[in-house]
Amino acid sequence: MDTTKWKSILATRKVYSELAALSRLEGRTISGQLRLIFESWKQVNLSKRDLQLLQSEVEAAENVVVN
């Protein structure tokens, strides 16, 4: 697995089963469904300032991995 592009996550069996079933129902991959859920959650729960801070943290982490 190319760890610069993909990462594994740990989820309970119940969460995984529900996510997999929802993915099939909506015609998405599990990663696509997770991405959709996460993007929706961020828009509902994070302020614009939080989103900016999140983006700067992600950029900083990506620079560490690349360098």
C-alpha distance (Angstrom), angle and dihedral (degrees) to the residues before:
residue distance angle dihedral
M1 . . .
D2 3.80 . .
T3 3.81 100.6 .
T4 3.81 91.7 -167.7
K5 3.80 88.0 66.4
W6 3.82 106.0 25.0
K7 3.80 135.6 40.7
S8 3.77 131.0 -176.4
I9 3.78 121.9 -127.9
L10 3.77 131.3 -161.1
A11 3.80 119.9 -125.5
T12 3.76 133.3 165.7
R13 3.80 115.4 -98.5
K14 3.84 90.2 -111.4
V15 3.81 93.2 53.3
Y16 3.80 90.9 46.1
S17 3.82 92.2 49.0
E18 3.80 92.4 49.8
L19 3.80 92.1 45.8
A20 3.80 91.7 48.9
A21 3.82 92.2 48.3
L22 3.81 92.3 47.4
S23 3.79 90.0 48.4
R24 3.80 91.5 53.7
L25 3.83 92.1 46.6
E26 3.80 92.0 52.0
G27 3.80 96.2 39.4
R28 3.78 97.2 -115.9
T29 3.77 136.9 122.4
I30 3.78 116.3 -105.5
S31 3.80 90.4 -109.3
G32 3.80 90.5 48.9
Q33 3.80 91.2 50.6
L34 3.80 92.0 47.4
R35 3.81 90.5 49.1
L36 3.83 90.6 51.2
I37 3.81 92.7 48.4
F38 3.80 92.1 47.5
E39 3.82 94.6 48.1
S40 3.81 90.3 49.2
W41 3.81 91.6 48.2
K42 3.81 92.2 50.6
Q43 3.82 92.4 51.9
V44 3.81 92.4 49.8
N45 3.82 99.6 40.3
L46 3.80 108.6 31.0
S47 3.79 128.7 71.1
K48 3.80 121.4 -133.7
R49 3.80 88.2 -102.0
D50 3.80 91.1 51.3
L51 3.82 90.1 50.5
Q52 3.82 90.5 51.3
L53 3.81 91.4 49.3
L54 3.79 90.3 47.7
Q55 3.80 91.2 51.4
S56 3.81 92.5 50.1
E57 3.83 90.8 49.1
V58 3.81 91.3 50.4
E59 3.81 92.0 48.3
A60 3.81 90.9 49.2
A61 3.82 91.3 49.7
E62 3.80 91.8 48.3
N63 3.81 90.5 51.8
V64 3.81 90.2 53.7
V65 3.82 91.6 51.9
V66 3.82 93.2 47.2
N67 3.81 96.1 45.5
